[in-house]
């Protein structure tokens, strides 16, 4: 009887340990789920799988930060220049871009897929698995077809993005097809369903061979170098902007060069009365726009924006964004980062430098394009006039019709309350060079301060035209029910002693009706009239509608080193009903040039702080933890409800992964190794969750792999490529890297575990590694067919129409998108039907 009871108990325990899908994972489940219903387990495993996908994406950020630190390493070299010094010390990158993208960058973005394939084989005692290889193929299909399709449509219809490194793209494009055809050759033709050691080793060796060939193509070792006029090669294609002034280094000694910051601050200060904090934000944003961005930068930034992390882009309010756009359009010299390895991207190519020397590029391309812009960057209108006339001019090509859109953007003025919103398409007819557009202003007879809004111009698709510098117009609505209030623009002004003439601005606000006068006089303080400046008294006249005037005060430079000197200006006796405002007195400070540089230095330091806040990496554990526990890394002002939700969902992962050593240790390599170790653990968990979830849903592993797992691991790449397509001038960082990554997935993600398994089986049993071709070969065949079609479309777009891989005519963009996404859907559907044997495989 006792023996029977023990036998019964043993059977129950066996049942508890051997229930539905309990043996699918390497580690999971950690607790017995014998009493749980299948429906509850499906929901829990799906939630856990999605949550772990978030964790993997955040961990990939840490991984990519270490890779960015490693690949951004520079060294100094001395080069010859044409100036008096004869030489110049510059920084060049140690890592070549192409090598970095195909090695560490590809490993960072595809680490989950590659590690899943390796772990599955090793964890199964070096026996073949279905989840890892199918995930690699499914991820490749999603990357090439869906990510490329999205990148095509996110570009404005009147713009295109072209792959610059065409040779490298052709090599990686061929490789991303050949890699998968090679799988069919190995699994079906040479040794069906078996992998010999030499086949595995050759597959793995294709990885360094690809890197070497791409590097040779990138460096043009096998072609005749072009003859370059001038001291150095710029390194840009003819279609790209060339520097028209002396080259400015963006980085010196690992930090942004102060001369570059000062240059941007001067540009900002020319026409905008902003606070020092706003100027610093704008300067940081302008430099960030021009900063060289790698594939890892886009991957990290996209993931952080998705999960409420610390953004790598400055977040500006709408008004500052408009100002930044205007500054970017009128900036003459692009800010270029450190040189690519030994390419010395430096000074101006050819003899045109001396001809232009700081002038603007001919936007019309010698009359080939029409150039459209506003006649002025800002206008003012009296509220009672109810109409604001804005001039739009055309120059360059004049024999064609050009369609363009006008759209209003709120500033302090609100559409519908202060003005009638505009969203209209206009057309310049042939030989028409001027259009006067009228914006309707709402006169509400209610006292309001002066308000502003913006009128923005944009070209319709397929126009042989380009926008000029003044594509945004700021319109100021002046309250004209009163003659206005007169006051100084600022309570204090600072001028260098060598300025020659100080221009002290007086503003007329809250009304501009009629002609008024206001008296002014100077009053000595430490500065003396006749010795340090030429003061006295005078009258400032504002004509009807005028809102700003300047008092001109000559400043004497005695060439002596002195302390700061001050004098006072006072307004009085406003006429014709005008009122004096609160700032009727202002202090004018005269500083010597060294002190002035101290003021500029403060702005430079403030800008540097803003730039440091945008760095990919953190210097200390404290900074990492601070960024991890705070939504948006502490930038609460710009945090949205979505940011808070995603921060809450990923809080555990952020804090946990903040314990990985910062990238400043050992040049980023310590972080790389530690993040890789944690990624291995996370991949094991994700693989177990996916296997058990698919089992519970009665899905075959290949179907789970090409759908849930492939999408979960590839979505961050989708957002990164989308952002790169929108922000980059070329398509290399968005589409160009997809082909290389797909190749590396096969050569490394299958080549390495196949090599290990083939050696193991030969050593243990003397036989080849058994790897059933089955569903994988059919899935690979489908991918290869669609990949050839996709690459054919990209080549057609590059050479025929619209002369660019991304963007172009609206109808053609959406046609490209529809074809590529349809191919991906067909791939998923047909592959899934073949797995369940509803479609017969030819293999």
KOLBATI-665460 format. One line per 5 residues: their letters; for each residue x, y, z of C-alpha. Coordinates in steps of 0.02 Angstrom, whole numbers, always signed. Each point is the difference from the previous one (the first is absolute). Example, Ala and Ser with C-alpha at 12.3 -4.5 7.8 and 13.67 -1.06 7.14 Angstrom:
2
as	+615:-225:+390 | +69:+172:-33
//
This chain:
843
xxxxx	+0:+0:+0 | +140:+118:+44 | +83:-41:-164 | -160:+43:-94 | -15:+168:+90
xxxxx	+180:+44:-40 | -29:-46:-181 | -154:+111:-8 | +91:+147:+79 | +143:-22:-121
xxxxx	-121:+6:-147 | -81:+162:+64 | +169:+82:+21 | +45:-52:-175 | -158:+80:-67
xxxxx	+35:+161:+94 | +172:+10:-78 | -53:-54:-175 | -150:+107:-50 | -39:+92:-162
xxxxx	+154:+91:-70 | +99:-23:+161 | +154:-65:-91 | +13:+133:-135 | +122:+117:+88
xxxxx	+179:-13:+57 | -35:+89:+165 | -186:+34:+6 | -119:-31:+79 | +76:+38:+169
xxxxx	-156:-54:+96 | -127:-135:-31 | -144:+60:-110 | -93:-164:+9 | -158:+77:+75
xxxxx	-2:+153:-114 | -123:+6:-143 | +70:+10:-175 | -86:+168:-33 | +79:+80:+154
xxxxx	+171:-69:-47 | -16:+68:-178 | -41:+175:+65 | +139:-2:+130 | +131:-64:-122
xxxxx	-50:+128:-131 | +14:+142:+127 | +166:-68:+62 | +64:-17:-178 | -45:+179:-45
xxxxx	+74:+64:+163 | +161:-94:-31 | +8:+69:-177 | +0:+173:+82 | +139:-56:+114
xxxxx	+104:-68:-144 | -21:+164:-93 | +58:+101:+152 | +146:-118:+27 | +44:+20:-184
xxxxx	+14:+188:+37 | +135:-37:+127 | +83:-117:-124 | -7:+130:-139 | +67:+137:+116
xxxxx	+155:-105:+30 | +17:-29:-187 | -19:+186:-34 | +137:+35:+127 | +115:-131:-76
xxxxx	-27:+50:-182 | +9:+188:+34 | +179:-12:+60 | +113:+125:-89 | +184:+34:-21
xxxxx	+93:+156:-50 | +100:+20:-160 | +91:+146:-78 | -51:+49:-177 | +63:+129:-124
xxxxx	-101:+158:-25 | +7:+152:-113 | +11:+129:+139 | +157:+80:+70 | +27:-134:+132
xxxxx	+13:-132:-135 | -67:-139:+112 | -150:-33:+109 | -37:-130:+133 | -168:-84:-24
xxxxx	-94:-147:+75 | -49:-151:-105 | -104:-151:+48 | +92:-161:+34 | -148:-104:-59
xxxxx	-53:+7:-182 | -188:+29:-15 | -30:-149:-114 | +98:-119:+112 | -88:+65:+155
xxxxx	-173:-19:-80 | +33:-178:-57 | +79:-60:+162 | -40:+78:+168 | -149:+102:-59
xxxxx	-80:-150:-87 | +34:-108:+153 | -79:+131:+113 | -160:+19:-101 | -19:-187:-38
xxxxx	+68:-71:+163 | -166:-79:+57 | -24:-96:-165 | +182:-56:-9 | +10:-51:+183
xxxxx	-167:-90:-10 | +65:-110:-140 | +162:-37:+92 | -83:-33:+169 | -133:-114:-75
xxxxx	+128:-117:-78 | +117:+0:+150 | -146:-22:+121 | -67:-148:-99 | +163:-97:+19
xxxxx	+57:+64:-170 | -156:-64:-88 | -91:+106:-127 | -142:+114:+55 | -137:+88:-98
xxxxx	-25:+163:+95 | +170:+82:-27 | +26:-29:-188 | -181:+45:-40 | +16:+160:+103
xxxxx	+153:+50:-101 | -92:-23:-166 | -160:+80:+64 | +95:+148:+69 | +93:+19:-165
xxxxx	-165:+4:-96 | -73:+130:+118 | +158:+107:-5 | +19:+1:-189 | -183:+14:-50
xxxxx	-92:+92:+139 | +137:+114:+66 | +48:+51:-176 | -183:+32:-44 | -24:+111:+152
xxxxx	+160:+97:-38 | -62:+32:-177 | -163:+83:+53 | +61:+105:+147 | +98:+116:-115
xxxxx	-93:+155:-61 | -69:-20:-175 | +110:+137:-71 | +159:-79:+67 | +104:-155:-29
xxxxx	+137:-89:+97 | +138:-83:-98 | +123:-133:+57 | +172:+82:-6 | +109:-155:+19
xxxxx	-72:-88:-152 | +143:-124:-16 | -19:-57:+180 | -189:-13:-23 | +19:-110:-154
xxxxx	+118:-114:+94 | -110:-16:+155 | -156:-12:-111 | +74:-144:-97 | +60:-77:+162
xxxxx	-172:+8:+84 | -69:-105:-143 | +151:-114:-22 | +5:-39:+187 | -173:-78:-6
xxxxx	+27:-85:-168 | +155:-75:+79 | -112:-76:+134 | -102:-88:-134 | +159:-60:-86
xxxxx	+66:-73:+163 | -163:-72:+68 | -76:-65:-162 | +131:-22:-135 | +171:-44:+71
xxxxx	-39:-105:+154 | -189:-4:+20 | -54:+18:+182 | +180:-8:+63 | +135:+128:+37
xxxxx	+181:-51:-24 | +138:+89:+94 | +66:+82:-158 | -174:+67:-44 | -21:+75:+173
xxxxx	+175:+75:-1 | -25:+74:-174 | -166:+76:+56 | +88:+81:+148 | +147:+59:-107
xxxxx	-118:+91:-116 | -20:+127:+141 | +180:+67:+1 | +6:-17:-190 | -153:+113:-14
xxxxx	+78:+127:+118 | +163:+0:-98 | -83:+19:-171 | -114:+139:+62 | +150:+90:+77
xxxxx	+98:-12:-163 | -149:+70:-96 | -24:+140:+126 | +183:+51:-12 | +1:-10:-191
xxxxx	+157:-106:+2 | -46:-84:-164 | -44:+159:-98 | +96:+149:-64 | -13:+143:+126
xxxxx	-73:+162:-64 | +113:+148:-25 | -44:+126:+131 | +40:+182:-14 | +48:+87:+159
xxxxx	+86:-64:+153 | -115:-144:+47 | -149:-105:-48 | -161:+55:+80 | -72:-176:-6
xxxxx	-176:+51:-56 | -87:-42:-162 | -32:+138:-128 | -183:+4:+49 | +43:+47:+177
xxxxx	+36:+172:+69 | +183:+50:-4 | +79:+113:+127 | +13:+179:-62 | +105:+68:+141
xxxxx	+148:-57:+103 | -34:-166:+84 | -52:+8:+182 | +36:-151:+110 | -154:-50:+97
xxxxx	+98:-102:+126 | +166:+35:+83 | +67:-107:+140 | -162:-97:+11 | -105:+156:+29
xxxxx	-91:+121:-113 | +117:+137:-59 | -39:+167:+83 | +25:+94:-163 | -141:-100:-78
xxxxx	-115:+36:+147 | +43:+185:-9 | -36:+1:-186 | -173:-74:+28 | -37:+117:+147
xxxxx	+42:+150:-109 | -118:-63:-133 | -138:-24:+129 | +30:+171:+75 | -16:+95:-163
xxxxx	-188:+9:-5 | -73:-79:+156 | -15:+77:+172 | +6:-159:+101 | +52:-45:+175
xxxxx	+172:-75:+26 | -80:-168:+38 | -99:+0:-162 | +154:+52:-99 | +98:-144:+76
xxxxx	-140:-123:-42 | -8:+60:-179 | +190:-9:-19 | +2:-177:+70 | -142:-50:-116
xxxxx	+87:+76:-151 | +162:-92:+38 | -95:-161:+35 | -81:+12:-172 | +168:+8:-86
xxxxx	+87:-127:+112 | +51:-162:-85 | -122:-135:+53 | +35:-185:-9 | -116:-147:-15
xxxxx	+14:-29:+187 | -52:+180:+36 | -163:-23:-95 | -33:-168:+82 | +27:+68:+176
xxxxx	-99:+159:-30 | -148:-92:-77 | -8:-122:+145 | +12:+138:+130 | -137:+102:-82
xxxxx	-108:-156:-5 | +25:-45:+183 | +6:+172:+82 | +189:+6:+20 | +126:+140:-13
xxxxx	-13:+72:-175 | +154:+33:-105 | -88:+143:-88 | -36:+170:+80 | -185:+25:+25
xxxxx	-51:+177:-49 | -166:+89:+16 | -88:+42:-165 | +64:+180:-8 | +182:-51:+27
xxxxx	-22:-138:-129 | -55:+128:-130 | +147:+113:+43 | +119:-149:-14 | -69:-41:-172
xxxxx	+29:+179:-58 | +177:+1:+70 | +41:-166:-82 | -59:+64:-170 | +106:+156:+4
xxxxx	+158:-77:+76 | +135:+8:-134 | +129:-124:+64 | -54:-176:+51 | +79:-62:+159
xxxxx	+97:-159:-40 | +61:-125:+131 | +166:-90:+12 | +72:-79:-156 | -39:-175:-56
xxxxx	+149:-115:+9 | +138:+73:-111 | -122:+83:-120 | +42:+172:+65 | -169:+79:-29
xxxxx	+66:+175:+15 | -2:+151:-111 | -80:+59:-160 | +17:-100:-159 | +55:+93:-156
xxxxx	+20:+181:-40 | -176:+54:+44 | +46:+35:+181 | +84:+165:-36 | -140:+49:-118
xxxxx	-138:-23:+128 | +99:+29:+161 | -143:+3:+123 | -137:+42:-124 | -151:-112:-21
xxxxx	-14:-148:-116 | -95:+32:-162 | -160:-88:+54 | -71:+4:-176 | +144:-110:-62
xxxxx	+41:+122:-139 | -181:+29:-47 | -56:-183:-2 | -116:+24:+149 | -121:+137:+51
xxxxx	+35:+71:+174 | -149:+55:+105 | +7:+102:+160 | -84:+140:+94 | +61:+176:-37
xxxxx	+27:+27:+186 | +22:-115:+148 | -120:+100:+108 | -138:+128:-20 | -111:+101:+118
xxxxx	-181:+48:-25 | -119:+113:+94 | -146:-97:+69 | -129:+121:-69 | +61:-24:-178
xxxxx	-67:-179:+8 | +114:-52:-141 | +185:-40:-4 | +84:+3:-169 | +145:-121:-19
xxxxx	+112:+4:-153 | +62:-162:-82 | +131:+7:-137 | +75:-120:-124 | +171:+6:-80
xxxxx	+110:-121:-95 | -101:-99:-126 | -156:+94:-57 | -72:-97:-148 | -93:-133:+99
xxxxx	-150:-8:+115 | +38:-29:+185 | -132:-54:+127 | +31:+32:+184 | -95:-4:+164
xxxxx	-23:+133:+132 | -45:-48:+178 | -13:+102:+160 | +76:-53:+167 | -55:+73:+167
xxxxx	+121:+102:+102 | -70:+111:+137 | -144:+37:-121 | -135:-133:-15 | -81:-55:-162
xxxxx	-186:+39:-3 | +16:+130:+136 | +134:+118:-62 | +13:-49:-183 | -83:-115:-126
xxxxx	+104:-158:-25 | +77:-33:-170 | +25:-167:-86 | +0:+33:-186 | +91:-47:-160
xxxxx	+58:+138:-117 | +82:-6:-171 | +134:+107:-80 | -44:+6:-185 | +139:+3:-131
xxxxx	+96:+165:+3 | -93:+54:+159 | +126:+59:+129 | -105:+77:+139 | -158:-45:+98
xxxxx	-77:+107:+135 | -95:-108:+122 | -124:+70:+125 | -24:-74:+174 | -160:+55:+86
xxxxx	+20:+75:+174 | -143:-2:+125 | -33:+171:+80 | -89:-39:+162 | +7:+176:+75
xxxxx	+65:-78:+159 | +162:+62:+74 | +139:-129:-21 | +189:+8:-3 | +87:-19:-167
xxxxx	-8:-181:-60 | +91:-102:-130 | -32:-150:-112 | +93:-80:-145 | -36:-29:-184
xxxxx	+94:-151:-69 | +33:-42:-182 | +22:-177:-70 | +13:-67:-177 | -127:-119:-73
xxxxx	+68:-168:-62 | +94:-14:-165 | +43:+184:-19 | +157:+55:-90 | +32:+126:+136
xxxxx	+80:+23:+169 | -37:+109:+151 | +112:+148:+36 | +63:+57:+169 | -156:+96:+48
xxxxx	-128:-140:-3 | -79:+50:+167 | -73:+172:+33 | -36:+65:+175 | -153:+113:+4
xxxxx	-24:+120:+146 | -176:+63:+36 | +16:+174:+76 | -138:+60:+113 | -41:+163:-85
xxxxx	-143:+59:+110 | +129:+103:+95 | +151:+105:-51 | +102:-124:+99 | +118:-16:+146
xxxxx	+183:+48:-20 | +141:-80:+99 | +175:-69:-16 | +16:-177:-68 | +105:-52:+150
xxxxx	+36:+72:+173 | +186:-9:-41 | +114:-12:-151 | +181:-57:-15 | +117:+61:-137
xxxxx	+184:-27:-35 | +109:+153:+12 | +54:-30:-179 | -179:-7:-68 | +10:+178:-68
xxxxx	-185:+39:+16 | -123:-73:+126 | -175:-30:-68 | -123:+7:+146 | -169:-66:-54
xxxxx	-163:+85:+50 | -162:-95:-32 | -175:+61:-31 | -124:-131:+60 | -187:-22:+22
xxxxx	-45:+122:-136 | +78:+90:-147 | -131:+128:-49 | +66:+166:-65 | +164:+91:+11
xxxxx	+76:+20:+173 | +159:+68:+77 | +94:-42:+157 | +144:+95:+77 | +158:-80:+66
xxxxx	+152:+57:+95 | +159:-78:+67 | +61:+9:+178 | +179:-33:+54 | +42:-135:+124
xxxxx	+177:-71:-2 | +10:+35:-187 | +20:+184:-44 | -82:+90:-144 | +133:+65:-120
xxxxx	+134:-118:+65 | -75:-175:-8 | -154:+32:-107 | -90:+140:-91 | -166:+28:+89
xxxxx	-115:+147:+27 | -183:+3:-44 | -112:-19:-151 | -169:-47:-70 | -49:-169:-73
xxxxx	-140:+3:-129 | -116:-147:-35 | -100:+15:-160 | -171:-79:-17 | +18:-188:+12
xxxxx	+182:-1:+54 | +34:-109:+151 | +189:+10:+30 | +133:+135:-6 | +178:+13:+62
xxxxx	+95:+137:+90 | +176:+11:-71 | +135:+36:+129 | +182:+15:-60 | +121:-95:+115
xxxxx	+181:+57:+18 | +137:-131:+8 | +146:+72:+99 | +102:-161:-17 | +28:-3:+189
xxxxx	-36:-148:+112 | -144:+58:+108 | -137:-69:+109 | -178:-5:-66 | -75:+173:-23
xxxxx	-183:+47:+4 | -116:+138:-52 | -189:+17:+3 | -128:+40:-135 | -169:+69:+50
xxxxx	-161:+17:-101 | -124:+141:+33 | -139:+106:-75 | -89:-119:-118 | -116:+101:-113
xxxxx	-168:-20:-86 | -78:-114:+129 | +141:-127:+8 | +44:-70:+171 | +167:-41:+78
xxxxx	+22:-181:+49 | +85:-75:+151 | +175:+1:-75 | +27:+189:-20 | +178:-14:+64
xxxxx	+138:-113:-59 | +180:-24:+54 | +128:-9:-139 | +159:-91:+49 | +162:+24:-96
xxxxx	+118:-146:+21 | +172:-30:-69 | +17:-141:-123 | +67:-124:+129 | -150:+26:+114
xxxxx	-116:-16:-149 | +80:-166:-39 | -45:-52:+177 | -183:+34:-37 | +12:-99:-161
xxxxx	+89:-138:+96 | -149:-14:+116 | -115:-31:-148 | +124:-124:-72 | +7:-96:+164
xxxxx	-189:+1:+11 | -10:-69:-176 | +130:-132:+42 | -107:-58:+146 | -148:-21:-118
xxxxx	+109:-98:-122 | +69:-111:+139 | -179:-41:+50 | -26:-73:-174 | +144:-123:+11
xxxxx	-39:-182:-33 | +97:-63:+149 | +11:+39:+186 | +163:+30:+91 | -44:-73:+170
xxxxx	-115:-123:+85 | -89:+147:+83 | -43:+76:-169 | -61:-167:-67 | -113:-28:+150
xxxxx	-64:+180:-6 | -45:-20:-184 | -80:-169:+35 | -116:+52:+142 | -61:+162:-81
xxxxx	-118:+9:-147 | +89:+71:-153 | +161:-6:+100 | -62:+146:+108 | -71:+110:-140
xxxxx	-172:+11:+80 | -55:+155:-97 | -11:-92:-165 | -65:-164:+71 | -167:-59:-70
xxxxx	-129:-119:+72 | +68:-135:-116 | +176:+29:+69 | -62:-25:+178 | -94:-160:-45
xxxxx	+148:-78:-91 | +119:+56:+138 | -110:-86:+129 | -7:-161:-103 | +189:-6:-26
xxxxx	+56:+72:+167 | +67:-167:+63 | +103:-30:-157 | +72:+176:+1 | +58:-11:+180
xxxxx	+63:-179:-17 | +103:+36:-157 | +67:+161:+77 | +108:-115:+106 | +103:-45:-153
xxxxx	+167:+94:+10 | +2:+171:-87 | +83:+7:-170 | +144:+109:+61 | +81:-153:+78
xxxxx	+127:-85:-115 | -52:+100:-152 | -173:-79:-3 | +61:-180:-10 | -48:-43:+180
xxxxx	-178:+60:-33 | -1:-98:-163 | +48:-163:+84 | -117:+22:+150 | -147:+49:-112
xxxxx	+34:-151:-111 | -5:-116:+151 | -166:+72:+58 | -66:-6:-179 | +35:-187:-3
xxxxx	-105:-25:+156 | -141:+109:-70 | +3:-95:-165 | -19:-166:+90 | -153:+67:+91
xxxxx	-76:+74:-160 | +30:-164:-92 | -86:-99:+138 | -148:+120:+7 | -22:-4:-189
xxxxx	+12:-190:-8 | -126:-28:+140 | -118:+135:-66 | +2:-75:-174 | -28:-174:+72
xxxxx	-149:+59:+103 | -74:+84:-154 | +34:-159:-101 | +114:+99:-114 | +150:-86:-77
xxxxx	+167:+75:+50 | +41:+67:-174 | -165:+96:-3 | +33:+72:+173 | +175:+47:-57
xxxxx	-45:+92:-161 | -143:+95:+84 | +11:+38:+186 | +187:-20:+28 | +56:+82:-163
xxxxx	-114:+150:+28 | +46:+16:+183 | +186:+5:-35 | -12:+109:-156 | -121:+139:+51
xxxxx	+136:+109:+80 | +96:-11:-164 | -156:+58:-91 | -12:+159:+104 | +187:+30:-12
xxxxx	+2:-16:-190 | -153:+112:-15 | +85:+135:+101 | +162:-19:-98 | -94:+16:-164
xxxxx	-81:+163:+57 | +155:+78:+77 | +140:-55:-115 | +42:+78:-169 | +32:-175:-71
xxxxx	-82:-171:+12 | +156:-92:+60 | -44:-1:+186 | -180:-52:-30 | -10:-122:-146
xxxxx	+183:-30:-38 | +33:-84:+167 | -148:-120:-12 | +83:-105:-135 | +163:-14:+96
xxxxx	-89:-50:+160 | -99:-137:-90 | +162:-74:-68 | +85:+2:+170 | -149:-89:+78
xxxxx	+30:-152:-110 | +190:-2:-3 | +17:+27:+187 | -170:-54:+69 | +3:-167:-92
xxxxx	+183:-19:-46 | +62:+3:+181 | -125:-125:+78 | +14:-112:-153 | +189:-4:+19
xxxxx	-13:-44:+185 | -132:-134:-31 | +91:-75:-150 | +163:-15:+98 | -93:-73:+150
xxxxx	-90:-133:-102 | +156:-48:-95 | +97:-17:+164 | -136:-101:+87 | -71:-109:-136
xxxxx	+108:+32:-153 | -154:+53:-97 | -58:+164:-76 | -118:+117:+92 | -181:-44:-40
xxxxx	-100:+155:-45 | -166:-36:-86 | -29:+121:-142 | -190:-16:+12 | -94:+162:+24
xxxxx	+158:+106:+12 | +54:-30:-180 | -174:+47:-64 | -1:+158:+106 | +173:+45:-63
xxxxx	-54:-27:-180 | -148:+118:+21 | +108:+131:+83 | +131:-11:-138 | -131:+27:-136
xxxxx	-76:+151:+88 | +173:+69:+43 | +49:-1:-185 | -160:+92:-44 | +25:+125:+141
xxxxx	+180:+37:-49 | -55:+16:-181 | -126:+133:+51 | +134:+95:+96 | +120:-8:-148
xxxxx	-138:+62:-116 | -37:+143:+119 | +185:+44:+11 | +39:+6:-186 | -168:+28:-90
xxxxx	-135:+81:+106 | -5:+98:+114 | +191:-4:+9 | +0:-46:+183 | -37:-155:+104
xxxxx	-114:+94:+121 | -134:+132:-27 | -50:+67:-170 | -172:+23:-76 | -142:-36:+120
xxxxx	-84:-131:-111 | +163:-91:-31 | +46:+1:+184 | -164:-82:+48 | +12:-123:-145
xxxxx	+173:-51:+60 | -65:-15:+178 | -149:-106:-52 | +106:-119:-105 | +131:-26:+137
xxxxx	-123:-24:+143 | -105:-117:-108 | +154:-106:-32 | +32:-12:+187 | -180:-51:+34
xxxxx	+10:-131:-138 | +163:-63:+76 | -79:-21:+172 | -161:-78:-66 | +78:-121:-124
xxxxx	+138:-52:+120 | -128:-34:+136 | -110:-101:-117 | +150:-104:-50 | +41:-35:+183
xxxxx	-175:-71:+28 | +17:-96:-165 | -136:+94:-94 | +131:+55:-126 | +121:-130:-67
xxx	+186:+37:+6 | +102:-41:-156 | +143:-59:+112
//
